[in-house]
Amino acid sequence: KPLSSSTALQAAARFSMARSAQTLLLLLATVHGKEYEWAGIFETPENHYMWTAQKVDGDYADPAMKLVALPTTSFGEADLDSLEAAGDAAMALACTELSAGQTIVPATNTCYTLKFDPDAWQSLYPVDASSVSGIAFFAEHYPIEFENTAHYFKDSVGEDIEPQAELPNAEPGAVPIGSAIGTAIIVNLITLIGVVLMVPAVSRAAKTNHQIFNGILFSFAAGALLSCAFFLLLFESTHLVATGWTAEVDVLWRWGTMILAGLILPAFIETLATFALIASGKEQKPEEEKPEVIVVGTAETADGAPVVPTEAASQEKSLTKKADFKVRARLIGGVCIGDFFHNLCDGFFLGAAFKGCGESFGWGVAAATLLHEIPQEIADFAILTGPEAGLSNMAALAVNFVSGLSVLLGTAIILFTDVSNDAIGLLLAFGGGVYIHVGAVDCMPKMYNSSFSLWQRLACFLSFIIGAVAIGLILLGHEHCVPGDGDGHAHGH
């Protein structure tokens, strides 16, 4: 059966997790010293299933694999343990070779050698479960080693079938809550320190050459924010949203709607600011508004006496201030909300890494988080202290710090509650939409200042590239781990 886009995305996410965990799994297999490397027990109420092996990076993990399929009437962890000796003994028997397309029939004291088709990108083996209610598979290799875009065991309509229990199994341990919360605090503090270290240089540069400074820094911000949106937030969200719905159209309209909602949010915030001005009686109706004046200066008479502003000039200055208020509301609101959701989802990933994958993996995710948080927070700081937002250095630091605290909230939510992957995906898509708006609408236009020379424009362009690359470098080792949909299995990407 052809894979739907959502199914393929889920399979791809599962395969990425499998590759990252493969070394540990192989070590466990070596330690337990059995004929088999992996075993799993499945409930099989239907008559027909499919065992799948796929090429990964152009080749099968091994040209062949020994497989034992024992019939069983119960499917728990204790049942798999009770069948372990029989499965291990069957693996040592002479095995019957099966080519792709031949059927696996569960039986005791029977071993198969699956010969994979070297000319095909995958080899399929029908499984006849008509006479059994469950199957315990014992395999020479972990079947996830042969996963590329599809799960290794599916039912007759192509749905993934997960094992009820697996061997070898690690001893369950307590969730390292203290380490997870501590790591989230460090992520927030180190991100803040990275911004603080930039403050003296930022202040001096801003006073020396205001226009080109803003052009270069806003270009960096645009690169960092757009890179974060496209490389991380939106991509991450695709397969996470797909875990909640099977139909492609159900995934697509939810994903797209959340992105569009994020895109329109800054404009919505500016509209709310306009309503606030109207409600307070300080905003003229649209048809009465006059063109905005960017700079309203003071003039002097020939003898040096100041010219008293006319009523028209005062109105123009008032309109300019109100326009500035709306722009500030849009910028500050967009940055804060986008950063809040971004850090919240980073907290989700941190909590999931510690909860589902262990302490060492969690520290790895924390290091990866820092690599993209530092330039992204610097970019936020540049926007907040720019002429449009107009926050002071300390106010911008406070805003960055408070929005960064959502990493703690996200970590705590994952550690102490069950949050579905599809909900996390929708939040990521929303945050990505916000970042696209702020990066493309509010930041990039600063690159097009008509007073810039050719070299200044090239400097802005280079700054944009540096901002994008700073975020893009995270892709070199990007790996998050999130809990499965309530099945207790960890999935990474």
N, C-alpha and C positions, 0 to 999 in steps of 0.2 A: 504494500500500500504506500503511495507517495506521501511524504511527510508534509504536513501543513507548515506554514512559516512559524507559527507559535510553537509547534512541537519541535521543530528543528532548533529554535532558539533555546528551548529548555534542554534539549539534548546537548547542544554545544556548551551550555553553561555547566551541565553535569560532567562533560568530558574534561573541561578545564580544571574542575575540582579534582577529577580523577588523576590527571597528570601531576598535579601538585602534590597529591598524597601518595603517589605510586612508590616512591623510595621508602617511605615508612612502612607501607603495606608489605613490600617485598622483604624488608628486614624482619617483620613479624613472622612472615611465612618461613624464613630461614631458621628462626629461633625455635618454632614449634616442631620442626623436624619430621613432618609427615610427608606421605607420598603426594598428597594434594596441596595446593597452594591456597585455594579458596573453596568455601562451601556455602551454599545458601538454600534455604527451604522455602517453598512457594505453595500457596493454596491454588489449585487448578480446577475450578468448577466447570470450565468449558472443555470441549473435546480437543480443540486444536490451538496450538501456540507456535511461536516462531523464535528460534535461537539465531542471533545475528552476530557476525564478526565482520568488522570493517577495517580497511587500510587506514593507517594514521601516518601522515607525512609521506604518503606514497607506498607504504609497505605494511604488511601485517606484522604485529609484534612478534609472531613466530609463524612459520609456514603451516604448523599443525598444532593441535592441542588435545590432550587426553581429557575425556569427560565421562563421568559416571552419573546416571540418573536413577535414583532409588525411589520406588513408590512408597508413599506414606499416607496415613489417614489422619494425622495430626501435624500441626505446623508451628509449634512453639520452639523457643530456644532449647528447652530441655529435650524436645523430640529430635532436634538436629544433633544435639550432643549424644543422644542414644544411638544415632545412626552413624556416628563418626567412624567407629571401628570398622563397620561393614563397608563404608564408602572408601576408607583408606586402603582396606584389603583389596577391594575391587580394582583400585587404581593400579595395583601391582600385577594384575592378570594380563594375559594377552588380549589386546584390544582389537575390535573390529573397525576397519577403516570406513569412514563415511565421507563421500564427496558432497560438495554443495548441492542441495536439492534432495538429498536422501534423508529419511525420517529417523529421528531419535525416538526410541520406544523405551520407556522406563522399565527397568528389570533389575532384580538382584543379581549379584555376581556377574555383572556385564559391564564391560568397559568399551568405550568408543574412542577412536582417534579421528577427530575432525580435520580433514584435509582441505585447506582453504584454496579457493580458486585464484591462482596468481594473476589471471587475466581480467578479473573482475574487481571492482572497488569494494564489494562486499560479498560475503558468502552466507546464504540463508539455509537453515536446517529446520524443517517442520518438526514439531514435537507432538506425538500422539498421546494425549492425556485422556482418551475416552474411557479407559478402564481404571483410572486412578483418581483420587480426590486431592492428591498433593504429590509434589516431587521434591526430593532433596538432591541437588546437583553438587558434585564434587569435581573440581576442575584443576587442571595442571597449572593454569595461569589465572590471574584476576581477569574476569571478563571485561572489566572497564578498560583494560589495556587495548581492547579491540573496538572501543567506541570512538566514533568520530562525530557523526550527526544523529545517530540513533542508539537507543537503549538496547542492551544485549538480549532482553527477554520481553516479548510482546504477546498480546492476545490476538485473536483472529481479526480484530478491527484496527489493530495498530496501536493500542493503548499500552503504555509502559506498565510492566508488572514488577513490583519491588519485592525483595525477599522479606519474609516475616522474621528471619534471624539469619546471621552470618557467622562463619568461622574463618580465620581466628578472630576472637573478640578480645578487646582490651578491657582491663578492669575499669569499671566506672569510677570516676573521681568527682570531687566536689568542684563546682564552678568557681573559678578564681575571681570572686566578686571584687575583693580588695585590689587586685592587680588591674582589673578592668577599669574600675573607677579611678584609680591612681593614674593609669595611662591616659584616660580622658582628660584629667586635670593637667597633666604634663603637655598634652597636645595643645590645650588651650593656652597655657602659660608660655610655652615656647613660641607659639604663633604670635602672641602679644609681644614677647621679647624681640622677635624679628622685626616687628613694626617700630618698637621703641628705639632700636638701634638706628633706624633710618631717620628719626625725627630731626636731629641736628643738621644732617646733610640736606634733608628736604627743605628745612626752613631757610638755610643759607642760599640754596639754589633758587628757591622761589623769590627771594628778595633781589637776587642779582639779575635774573632774566626771566621775568614773570611769564611772558607769552610762550616762549619756546619751552620753558620748563613745563608748563601745563600741557603743551602739545606732546612732548615726549612722554610725560608721565601718564597722560590719558591714553596715549597710544599703547603704552605698556599695559595699562588696565584693560583696554579693549582686547588685546591679544590674550591676556590671562583669562578674562572672563569668558570670552567666546571659546577659547580652547577648553576651559573647564566645562562649559556647557556641552560642546560637541564630543570631546574625547571621553568625558567621564559621566556627567549627569544623564544626558540623553541616551548614550549607549548602554549604561548600566540599567536604565529604566526599561529598555525594550524587553529583555528576557525576564526581568522581575515581574513586569505587568503580565507577561504571557503565562506565568504560573497560575494566575487566577481564572483564566478563561481559555477554552480550547479553540473556539471559532476565531479565525483570523480577524473578521470584521469587529468582533467584540473587543479584541485587544487593540486594534488600530484606532477605533473612535475614542476609546478612553485615553489612550496615550496621546493622540493628537489634541483632544479637548483640553487636557491638562497643560500641554505646552502652550496652546493658544491662551488659556487662562493666565498662565504666567506672563506671556507676552503683553497682555492687556492690563495687567495689574498696575504697573507704574502709571499708565494713563488714567486708570480708575482712581488711583490715589490723588492725582492732580485734580481730577474732577471733583472728588470729595472736598479738596481744599477750596475749590471755587464755590461749591455749595456753602462751605463754612463762611466764606467772605460775604456771600449774598445774604445768608441768614443773619450775619452781624450788621448788615446794612452798609458795609464798606466796599462792596463790589457793584459797579455799574452793570446794567443790563448789557448784553452783547451788542445790541444795535446802537448803544450810546457810547461804546468804548472808542477811544481814539488810538491811532497807531502808537505802539510803544516806542519810547526813546531810550536807546541803549545807555547813553551817558548824558546826564544833565549837569552841566557845570555852572560856575558862577562867573559873572562878568563884572567889569569895573568901568567907571567913567574915566574921562581924560585926566581928571585930578586925583584918580585913585579911589574914589568913593565907590562902595559896592552898589551894584544895581539891584533894586528891590525886585524879587521875582514876581512876574505877572501871575494872574489867576490861571491862565492857560498853562504856564510852565509848572505851576504847583500841581495842577491836575495830571500833567504828563509825568511828573516825578512820582506822584502817588500811584499811577497806573504801573509804572516801572517797578515800584516796590512790591505791588501786589502780584505782578507777573513773576518777580523773583521768588516770592513766597511759594507760588505754585510749582515753580521749577525745583525749588529746594525740597518741597514735599515729595515730588515725584522721585527725585534722585535719592534722597535719604531713605524714603520708604522702600524704594526698589532695592537698594543695596542691603538694607537691614533685613528685609524679608527674604531676599534671595540668599543672603549669607546665613540667615537663621535656618532655612530649610537645608541648605548645603551642609552646614555643621551638624544639624540634626541627623541627616542621613549618614554622615561620617560616624556619628555616635552609634547609629544602628549597626554599621559594619564592624566597628570596634567591639561592641557588645556581642555581636554574633560570632566574631572570630574567637573571643575568649570562651564564650559559652558552648559553641559547637565544635571548635577546632583545637582548643588548648591554649596554654599560656604562651608558648614560644611563637605560635602562629599569630596570636594577638599582638605581641610586640612587633612582629614583622609588619602587620597591617598599620600599627601606630607609626612606624618609621615611614611607611609609604604615605600615610596621611600628612605627615609633616612636610614632605617634599612638595606637595601641591598646596598645602595651606599657607605656607609662608609667602610665596609670591602672590597668591590670591588675596591674602589679607593686606599686603602692601598695596595691591591694586585698589582695594576698597578704601584704604586710607587716603590714597591719592585722590579718589573721587570725593570723599567726604570733606577733605581740606581744600578742594579746588574752589574756584571763584563762584560756581553755581550753587554748590551745597553750602560752602562758606562756614563750615565748622572749624573751631579752633583745634589745635593739635590734641589737647587734652580731651576735648569732647569727642573727637574722632577716635581716639584710643579707647575711651569709655564705651562708645558705640560698638567698636570692633570686639571689645572684651565681652560685653553683654550678649551680643549675637553669637559669639563663640561659645558661650556657656551652654548652648543647645547641644553641643557634643556630649556634655554630661547627661542631659535629659535623654538623648537618644540612646546612650549606653545603658542608662538605668531602665528605660522602657524595655529594651531587649532582654536584659538580665532578669527582670522581675515579671514580665508579661510575655504573651505570645502575640507578636505583630506579624501579619501575613506578608509574604514577599511582594504580592501584588500591590498592597497598600504602600509599601516602601517605594516600589517602582513608580507609582502615581505621584508621590511626593517629589521624587527625583525629576520626573518630567516637568512638574510645575516649577521647581527651582531652576531647571534649565531654561525654560521659557523666560523667566524673570531676567536671568543673566544675559540672554540674547538681546533683550530689549535694552538693558543698561549698557551693554558693550557696544551694540551696533548703533543705537539711537543717541545715546548721551555721550559716549566716549569717542567713537571713531570720527565724528565731525570735527573734533579738535585737530585732526591731522590736516584739515583743508583750510587752515587760516591763510587768507589771501596775502598777508604780509610776510609769510615765510619765504626764505630763499630756497633754491634747489637743494642745497646741502641740509638745510633745516628740515625740509620735507623728507629727505632720505634718512635723516636721523630719526624722525617720527616713524617712518616705515620700519627701520631697523629695530626700534623700540617695540613696535607691535610684534615683530618676529620673536624677539627675546621673550616677551611676555607669553606668547603662544608656546614656545619651546620649553619654557620653565615649567609649564603645566604638562606639556606633552611628554617630558622625560619620565613622568610617573608611569607611562605605559610600558616602559622597559621592564619593570618588575611589578606591574599592577596586578594585585590579586586580593580579592575580598572573599570572605567566607560568610555565608548566611545560613541559618537553620532551614531545614526543609519544611514543607507544609504540614507541620505537625506530625511528621513520621519519625522524628528523632534522628534523621540523618542530616549530616552537614553537607551543604552544597556550596561550592566556591566558584568564583569566576575571576 
